[in-house]
Every structure is written in structure tokens, then in C-alpha cells.
Amino acid sequence: MRRSGSLARQVLLVGRPGHRRTESASGATTLILPEHRAADGRRTGQVRLRRRARTVSVAPAIAPAASVVLPAASVVAPAVVVPAAAAVALQSPESSPASAAPADGLAIPLLPGDPTLARRIRFVLVNACTVGSLVLGMSAIFLAVNGVSAKWAALCLIACVAFDGLDGALARKLGVSSPFGAQMDSLADMCSFGIAAPVVVYAWLGGSAPAWLAVPACALVAVCAAIRLARFNVSPKDGRFFCGVPTTMVAAVLALGTLIEPAIPASVRVGVVALLALAMVSSFPYAKLARLLRLPPWLLVLPVVSALIDYRLTFAGIVMAYLVSGPLVWLRQRSA
């Protein structure tokens, strides 16, 4: 009865409003009064609010973290592409490209070797001959264009040939040969022999040959001269033969032809001009002047005697013999 009475009493107490039954960890039943419930409710609410605050605060924390990682990856990629020079400049301002470049990198010495005063004077003297050849070539153009006289223009071309041979001989004798002098000589040759010579020849042929024949032949001389000079600068040199007729010799032949005026038809003159132009870019070996001087003496005396009889015919014969010598030497080298 006591147990039942106590049980009934507990049931009645639990059924009252504001009371709740809980179980402890040991299984005992405890009664919670209203003030305890209110306190417990406040604690539970605080815990829930804290949990909500934690969930709300965690969500924004994750978003910035993700947004920070993406720019970090995008910043690392361009950093790899930064040039080495810029990276070095950023590390040390003293080693910027402007200060790192050598001050004498752009000042290439024109005269290799010891730049003494005597060598500089010799160097200037040699290049003065090259400049003189260039000025004479321009003078020949002016004389031919103004219609003064084709023969005076031809005399300027012959003087160009003399100065062109003089500067090379002086450079070797005085010991001031240089890559600058070689390039300067090629440019002067292009002006004097590649441009001035065709202009003078056109002024000579203008009155006798039709323009549709003279213009292509003279233009062919300029084109072939440019090709030959460019090929000469990059090709290996042979001490015995020229690879093709040199531009200096072609200009000398054209100038002498203008002065001598051989008695041949105008169409034949145009053909000879075109043949000389093609001979410059040919691969036939032509003997140099030093090799020609070693020929038997009777071969050297024969042209002199022939010139006393008919210098025009002798000149034409010498030119044709030299042009034919290239293919003959080439055939001899192939058969050997």
C-alpha cells in the first residue's frame, strides 16, 4: 500500500502544470519545479542560440576562404611568366637592364687592333679612297642625266675603278683591313658600278638603241651587280679565280666601250651589255689580274700590237676572249 500510495502521489504530482519528470543517469526519478524549468529553458535557448550563431558564423567564414584561394591561384600563375630580367630588376634596382648593359656595347670599334694615331690616319686614308669612288660614281650619274656628255661620265667611271683598286691595295699594304672597310667598299661598288654604270650606258645607248631594249639590259646590270656583291660578301674566297666576272671589270668594260664606241650595231651593243650582266652572276671561274700577268710574254705583246692596228677591234676581241675563258676553265676543271 505504501508503494502504491507513493506511486499514486508521484503520478498526481507529475500531472500538475509546470512540472516535468526527468530521469537521471542512475535511473532515479526527479521532479523539476517551475523555476527549474524556466532556468533550464533559458539555458537550452542559449545553447540553441549559440549553435545557431556558430552555424551562421561558420558559413561566411568558409565563403571568404574559398574566395581567397581562387585569387591566390590566379596570382601564382602570372608570377611564373615574369621575365628573368624583370625579376632581377625587382630584386636589385641597381641591376636594371639600362645599368646592366655595357656602356661600350653599342660602340663597336671600326678599326680592329691597337687604335694608335698612325693607324687611325691610315684607316681614314683608305676609306677616303672608298668615299672618293662613291663621289665619282654619283658625279657620273649627274653628268649622264643632265646630258652633258656620256664620255665624261665614262671617265668618272674609270676613275671609280682606279679608286676601288687603290683602297683595297692600300688597306692590305698599310695593315688596316677591317670588316667595316669591306662593307663600305661593297656599298660604294653598288653605287658606282651597280647604278652609275647602267645609267651611263643608257645615256650612251639612248640615241641609237630603242628604249624597250636598252632599259631591260641596263636594269639587268643593276640587279646582277647587287646579287654578285651580296654573294661575294658571304662566299668563300679563292685566290686564283673569281666566281663570275667582278663588277669592277664589268664597269670598266662598259666605260671603255662608251669611250671607244666600237663600230657595231646598237642591238649588238645591247646584247653585249646583257651578256656582261649575266656573266657577273655566273659560276664560271675567271682568272684574276695577277694570274693574267703570269701569262707568256708573247700573249701580252699581241694585244698591244693589235691595238696599234685597230684598237676598237682589239678591245672587242679581248672582252670576248675573257668572257669565253670562264666556261673553258670550267670545262677543264670538270674533265680533270
Buried (B, 14 or more C-beta within 10 A) or exposed (E): EEEEEEEEEEEEEEEEEEBEEEEEEEEEEEEBEEEBBEEEEEEEEEEEEEEEEEEEEEEEEEEEEEEEEEEEEEEEEEEEEEEEEEEEBEEEEEEBEEEEEEEEEEEEEBBEEEEEEEBEEBBEBBBEBBBBBBBBBBBBBEBBEEEEEBBBBBBBBBBBBBBBBBBBEBBEEBEBBBEBBEEBBBEBBBBBBBBBBBBBBBBBBBEEBEEEBBBEBBEBBBBBBBBBBEBBEEEEEEEEBBBBBBBBBBBBBBBBBBBBBBEEEBEEBBBBBBBBBBBBBBEBBBBBEEEEEEEEEEEEEEBEEBBEEEEBEBBBBBBEEBBEBBBEBBEEEEEE
